[in-house]
Amino acid sequence: MSEDIHMTTMMIVGGIAALIIVMMIWIYNSIIANHNRCKRAWSDVITYQRQKLKVIPQVEEALANYLSHERDLQTKITALRTGIDSLSTESMDTERVMQIEQISKDVMGRLSLTMEAYPELKASELSQGLMRELSEQESDISAAISIFNQGVEAFNNGITMFPHLLVNRMFNKMAPLRPFTDSAAAEEIEFKPNLE
C-alpha cells in the first residue's frame, strides 16, 4: 500500500514537473514568435518606405522645370531619399523612421504648395497621379507602423508579465522594444492621459 502511495506521489510530481517544463517551452517559444512578428512588421515598414524611392525620381522628373525655383523642396526630397536609403531591416530604429516620416510630411506639404503655385502643374494628370501614389504609400506606411506597434505591444507585454517575465529573464533575456511614436502629432493634442 505504501509503495502505491509512493508511486502515485512520484507520478504526480513527475506530471507537475513535465507540465512546468512544457509551459516554459511554450512561453519561451511565444516570446521568440512575438519577437519574430515584430521583425517582420519592421521589415514591412522599411519595404513601404523604400517603395517611395520608386516614385520620388518620377516626381522629380515631372517637376523638373519647377524644382529649379524650389531649392528647399529639392533639398527635402534629397534628404528623404537619403533617409530612406539609410534604413535597415536589421535594426529597429524607430527614431530614424520618425525623422523620415517628418521629412516625408514636409515634402508632401511642399509638393502640394508647389502644385498650387503652378496651375499647369496642378492640371497635369501625371503629377496628380504621382501625388496620389505618394499619398497611398503614406497610408500603407501608416498601416505598417500600426501593425508594428501592435506587435511591439504584444512582445513587450509578453516579456514583462508573469510568468513570461521569469522565462525571459532566465532564458531569452530580451529587452522591450520601442514602439513608433509621432511626437509632433502628440504635441498637437491637448488631452494628456495620466498613464504613469
C-alpha positions as CSV (number, residue, x, y, z in Angstrom):
1,M,0.0,0.0,0.0
2,S,2.7,2.5,0.9
3,E,4.5,1.6,-2.3
4,D,1.4,2.5,-4.2
5,I,1.2,5.9,-2.5
6,H,4.9,6.5,-3.1
7,M,4.4,5.6,-6.8
8,T,1.3,7.8,-7.1
9,T,3.2,10.7,-5.5
10,M,6.1,10.3,-7.8
11,M,3.7,10.2,-10.8
12,I,2.0,13.4,-9.6
13,V,5.3,15.2,-9.0
14,G,6.6,14.0,-12.4
15,G,3.4,15.1,-14.1
16,I,3.7,18.6,-12.5
17,A,7.4,18.9,-13.4
18,A,6.6,17.8,-17.0
19,L,3.7,20.4,-17.1
20,I,6.0,23.1,-15.9
21,I,8.7,22.2,-18.5
22,V,6.1,22.2,-21.3
23,M,4.7,25.6,-20.1
24,M,8.3,27.1,-20.0
25,I,8.9,25.8,-23.5
26,W,5.6,27.2,-24.7
27,I,6.3,30.6,-23.1
28,Y,9.9,30.7,-24.5
29,N,8.6,29.9,-28.0
30,S,5.8,32.5,-27.7
31,I,8.4,35.2,-26.8
32,I,10.5,34.2,-29.8
33,A,7.4,34.2,-32.1
34,N,6.4,37.7,-30.9
35,H,9.9,39.0,-31.5
36,N,9.9,37.5,-35.0
37,R,6.5,39.1,-35.6
38,C,8.0,42.5,-34.7
39,K,10.9,41.9,-37.0
40,R,8.6,41.0,-39.9
41,A,6.4,44.0,-39.2
42,W,9.5,46.2,-39.1
43,S,10.6,44.8,-42.5
44,D,7.2,45.8,-43.8
45,V,7.6,49.3,-42.6
46,I,11.0,49.5,-44.4
47,T,9.6,47.9,-47.5
48,Y,6.8,50.5,-47.8
49,Q,9.3,53.3,-47.1
50,R,11.6,52.1,-49.9
51,Q,8.6,52.0,-52.3
52,K,8.8,55.8,-52.2
53,L,12.2,55.5,-53.8
54,K,10.4,54.3,-57.0
55,V,8.1,57.3,-57.1
56,I,10.5,60.1,-56.0
57,P,12.6,60.1,-59.2
58,Q,9.3,60.2,-61.3
59,V,8.1,63.2,-59.1
60,E,11.5,65.0,-59.6
61,E,11.3,64.3,-63.4
62,A,7.7,65.6,-63.6
63,L,8.5,68.7,-61.6
64,A,12.0,69.3,-63.2
65,N,11.0,72.6,-64.8
66,Y,9.5,73.8,-61.5
67,L,12.0,72.4,-59.0
68,S,14.8,74.8,-60.2
69,H,12.8,77.5,-58.5
70,E,12.1,75.4,-55.4
71,R,15.6,74.7,-53.9
72,D,14.2,74.0,-50.5
73,L,11.9,71.3,-51.9
74,Q,14.8,69.7,-53.8
75,T,16.8,69.6,-50.6
76,K,14.0,68.0,-48.7
77,I,13.4,65.4,-51.5
78,T,17.2,64.6,-51.4
79,A,17.1,64.3,-47.6
80,L,14.0,62.0,-47.9
81,R,15.8,59.7,-50.4
82,T,19.0,59.6,-48.3
83,G,17.0,58.9,-45.1
84,I,15.1,56.0,-46.7
85,D,18.3,54.6,-48.2
86,S,19.8,54.6,-44.7
87,L,17.0,52.4,-43.2
88,S,17.9,48.8,-42.2
89,T,15.7,45.8,-41.6
90,E,18.4,44.6,-39.2
91,S,17.9,47.3,-36.5
92,M,14.5,48.6,-35.4
93,D,15.4,52.3,-35.4
94,T,12.0,53.9,-34.7
95,E,13.7,57.2,-34.1
96,R,15.1,57.3,-37.6
97,V,11.7,56.3,-39.1
98,M,10.1,59.2,-37.1
99,Q,12.6,61.6,-38.7
100,I,11.9,60.2,-42.2
101,E,8.2,60.4,-41.7
102,Q,8.5,64.1,-40.6
103,I,10.6,64.8,-43.7
104,S,8.1,62.9,-45.8
105,K,5.2,65.0,-44.4
106,D,7.2,68.2,-45.2
107,V,7.8,67.0,-48.7
108,M,4.2,66.2,-49.3
109,G,3.2,69.6,-48.0
110,R,5.7,71.4,-50.1
111,L,4.7,69.4,-53.2
112,S,1.1,70.4,-52.6
113,L,2.1,74.1,-52.3
114,T,4.2,73.8,-55.4
115,M,1.4,72.3,-57.4
116,E,-0.9,75.1,-56.2
117,A,1.6,77.7,-57.3
118,Y,1.8,76.4,-60.8
119,P,-1.7,75.8,-62.3
120,E,-0.3,73.9,-65.3
121,L,1.4,71.5,-62.9
122,K,-1.8,71.1,-60.9
123,A,-3.7,70.3,-64.1
124,S,-1.2,67.6,-65.2
125,E,-2.5,64.1,-64.9
126,L,1.0,62.8,-64.4
127,S,1.7,64.9,-61.4
128,Q,-1.7,64.3,-59.9
129,G,-1.2,60.5,-60.3
130,L,2.2,60.7,-58.7
131,M,0.9,62.7,-55.8
132,R,-1.9,60.2,-55.4
133,E,0.6,57.4,-55.4
134,L,2.7,59.1,-52.8
135,S,-0.4,59.6,-50.7
136,E,-1.3,55.9,-51.0
137,Q,2.2,55.0,-50.0
138,E,1.9,57.2,-46.9
139,S,-1.3,55.3,-46.0
140,D,0.5,52.0,-46.4
141,I,3.3,53.1,-44.2
142,S,0.9,54.3,-41.5
143,A,-0.8,50.9,-41.6
144,A,2.5,49.1,-41.4
145,I,3.6,51.2,-38.5
146,S,0.3,50.5,-36.7
147,I,0.9,46.7,-37.2
148,F,4.5,47.1,-36.0
149,N,3.3,48.9,-32.9
150,Q,0.7,46.2,-32.2
151,G,3.5,43.6,-32.4
152,V,5.7,45.6,-30.1
153,E,2.9,45.9,-27.6
154,A,2.3,42.1,-27.7
155,F,6.1,41.4,-27.4
156,N,6.6,43.9,-24.6
157,N,3.6,42.6,-22.7
158,G,4.9,39.0,-23.3
159,I,8.3,39.7,-21.7
160,T,7.1,41.9,-18.8
161,M,4.1,39.9,-17.4
162,F,4.3,37.0,-15.1
163,P,5.2,34.1,-15.7
164,H,6.7,35.2,-19.1
165,L,8.9,37.6,-17.2
166,L,10.6,34.8,-15.4
167,V,11.2,32.7,-18.5
168,N,12.6,35.8,-20.4
169,R,14.9,36.6,-17.5
170,M,16.2,33.1,-17.3
171,F,16.4,32.1,-21.0
172,N,15.5,34.7,-23.6
173,K,17.0,37.8,-21.9
174,M,15.3,40.1,-24.4
175,A,14.8,43.8,-23.8
176,P,11.5,45.6,-24.5
177,L,11.2,47.2,-28.0
178,R,10.5,50.8,-28.6
179,P,7.2,51.5,-30.4
180,F,6.9,54.1,-33.2
181,T,5.5,57.3,-31.8
182,D,4.7,60.6,-33.5
183,S,5.8,63.2,-31.0
184,A,4.9,66.1,-33.4
185,A,1.3,64.8,-33.6
186,A,1.2,64.1,-29.9
187,E,2.2,67.7,-29.1
188,E,-0.8,68.9,-31.1
189,I,-3.3,67.0,-28.8
190,E,-4.3,68.9,-25.7
191,F,-5.6,66.0,-23.7
192,K,-2.8,64.1,-21.9
193,P,-3.9,60.9,-20.2
194,N,-2.3,60.0,-16.9
195,L,-0.7,56.7,-17.9
196,E,2.1,56.6,-15.3
